[in-house]
Each structure stands twice: as structure tokens, then as C-alpha cells.
Amino acid sequence: MPQVWDGIGKEKLIKPGNSKTEDRATAHLKIILKIMKMKIQKTISIVFASMLMLAVCFTTNNAFAQTKTHTAMMKDCCMMKDGKMMQMKDGKMMSMDKDMTMKNGTKCMTNGECIMKDGKKMKMKEGQCMDMAGKMDKCSMMNKDMKSSTKKKSKT
């Protein structure tokens, strides 16, 4: 025979045919089921919100790490690009509008000519880069730019 809790601490037997007792038992069960359903929905919502927050955190950290690495690769320097002297400053490329003197005393001019501390002159060639310390090198970021622009040109 089914039993129902009467709310006072005693269980009552539900007798078949006693519709008043059956209605109370059904109402109690409905309330209990409704409360359980609400608790389950709340738990699911909390789990979903937590997973969403984790996804946002991992995405943000990954994007920040990529930006930080990309900026670190782009050091301040001057370079010859497309026959013009360009300057990279704080990760931004701009045309070189005035002569620059590097830490080692080398002077780079807007026409691409560089005069070393000992007086020796040289002209920068396409893709060459000089960092602020005065070290001459092939620019790795220039090579990437040149490859991507070559790919774009070859597609057209």
C-alpha cells in the first residue's frame, strides 16, 4: 500500500478510494518533483556557466599570448622595403622621415645609406634590416611580408 508523508513526521497509509488522501499525496509528490526539477536545472545552469567561463578564460589567455609573442618578434628597427626606408616602432611600421642613429653609433639615413661609426658607408638592400643596437640582418618579418605579398601577386 502506498505511503505519504504528512509533513508532521508521521507517514500515513493511502487507502484506495480515499480521494482526499490521494489528492494530498499527489500534490506532495508534484511539489517534490517540481523542487527536484528546479534543483537539477540550477545545477545544469551552474555547470554550463562554469564551462563557458573556462572557455572564455582559455581563449583570452591564448589570444594574449599570441599578441605578446607577435609584438616581441617585431623589434624597433629600420629596414628597406619596396625601395623605401621604413621604421618599425612599437610594433608599427611607418616610413622613415628622419635619419636614425643606432646605439653603436651607426647612422641610417632616409635614402637607405648607412654610415658606420668608423666612417665606412653602405647602402641597405631590399629586405635588409638594422636593429636599434646597429646590428644588420635580413628581417625575418620582412621575409614573411614579402612571401605573403608574392603569394598575393602570383594569385592575380
Secondary structure, 3 states (H helix, E strand, C coil): CCEEECCCCCEEECCCCCHHHHHHHHHHHHHHHHHHHHHHHHHHHHHHHHHHHHHHHHHHHHHHHHHHHHHHHCCCEEEEECCEEEEEECCEEEECCCCEECCCCCEECCCCEEECCCCCEEECCCCEEEECCCCEEECHHHHHHHHHHHHHHHHC
